[in-house]
Amino acid sequence: MRAPDTVLPLEASGIGFAVGALRILSDVALTIAPGAPTIIIGPNGAGKSVLLRLLHGLLAPTEGEITWAGRNGDAARRQAMVFQRPVLLRRSALANVLYPLRLAGLPAKEREARASHALDLVGLSVLADRPARRLSGGEQQRLALARAAAMRPEVLFLDEPCASLDPGATRAVEEIVAALAAGGTKIVMTTHDLGQARRLAGDVAFLHAGRLREHTPAAAFFAGPATAEAAAFLRGELLPH
Ligand SMILES: Nc1ncnc2c1ncn2[C@@H]1O[C@H](COP(=O)(O)OP(=O)(O)OP(=O)(O)O)[C@@H](O)[C@H]1O
């Protein structure tokens, strides 16, 4: 059950990110509300990963501000992120899921119940004792999702979670993402895969050249994007920066 003290909506107001003279994101205003997944799409180099890292708090914006439920500051305990290439400990799959739960100070019984449930959710219960780094790429990504899910985040950021996975492993990850979303976790995810965006998105944020060009409900976006750039992107055309 969702705690009443939600950290959503997450609001980015006029955020920008620059490294020296290099401007990576400009003037992004985006509200992330509870509900079906928010999918961030756009061409290579558009700034999708940087935007996700800013929202997650791994990077600090050089302009503008980010608030969680109208408050400034750290909502770190209520959100988690899974990266394109999961970083796993040299331990068993189960130990990888248990580790952050221990760091969070949860009692042993709770840790074990959550880890077992999370491994079950991603279909890895039978591989619980296998060294995590010996799992296949798809299994490692599912394990990373289990580890994040076990923390019961309200918001889960996923940066291209299927980038190096084959279609079968991709479908498996999508099913987990859909199950988490159905259970009330707010998913915010970047992807290159338009089919995946169509399958999962409640709303779509389209980034191009460091600017947020559209943020609309998915059905409206795919039926007819409002900008010429998004229309060209959907047609598979290369976009100039
Ligand atoms: N710390 C940094 N210093 C300098 N440039 C950076 C830094 N982080 C990102 N960039 C640049 O900012 C731009 C946006 O990067 P980002 O990874 O967000 O793009 P993306 O939309 O996720 O692209 P892709 O689809 O290829 O993963 C790129 O040109 C990248 O090289």
The ligand as a Gaussian input file, in Angstrom:
#p B3LYP/6-31G(d) Opt

LIG

0 1
 N       29.621000      14.712000     -17.597000
 C       29.587000      15.061000     -18.894000
 N       30.539000      15.859000     -19.412000
 C       30.489000      16.231000     -20.691000
 N       29.540000      15.849000     -21.554000
 C       28.592000      15.044000     -21.115000
 C       28.555000      14.603000     -19.758000
 N       27.468000      13.797000     -19.600000
 C       26.872000      13.756000     -20.811000
 N       27.529000      14.495000     -21.722000
 C       27.126000      14.727000     -23.118000
 O       25.804000      15.221000     -23.085000
 C       25.047000      14.724000     -24.186000
 C       23.815000      14.031000     -23.689000
 O       24.209000      12.797000     -23.079000
 P       23.157000      11.699000     -22.605000
 O       23.945000      10.509000     -22.194000
 O       22.205000      12.270000     -21.639000
 O       22.383000      11.411000     -23.963000
 P       21.262000      10.335000     -24.244000
 O       20.077000      11.056000     -24.813000
 O       21.025000       9.488000     -23.057000
 O       21.978000       9.533000     -25.411000
 P       21.980000       7.993000     -25.787000
 O       20.636000       7.755000     -26.380000
 O       23.055000       7.919000     -26.809000
 O       22.262000       7.203000     -24.552000
 C       25.988000      13.841000     -24.979000
 O       26.518000      14.591000     -26.033000
 C       27.060000      13.463000     -23.961000
 O       28.295000      13.210000     -24.594000

